[in-house]
Amino acid sequence: MFAPEFKRETVALFESSGRPLAHIAAEVGIMPWMLRAWRRSIRSGPLWKCRLMAITRGASDRKAWASLPTRSCWAT
């Protein structure tokens, strides 16, 4: 089992890198289907819109993305 932080950071790495999903999965030692599932799970969560807005406003690196709130959202 992987920690939620690891999952979020891995998805953030994929989203910000521009590299193929299979390359990111191999780099962190997981199967590509796992990264796809984690991405789908994160994107279906209620805070995806907030995170997406933050990414488009400049928080595109994985550390900044992973540090965004996980329980609340700020007004835009």
Secondary structure, DSSP 8 states (H G I E B T S, - for coil): ---HHHHHHHHHHHHHH-S-HHHHHHHHT--HHHHHHHHHHHHHSTTHHHHHHHHHTT--SHHHHHTS-SS-----
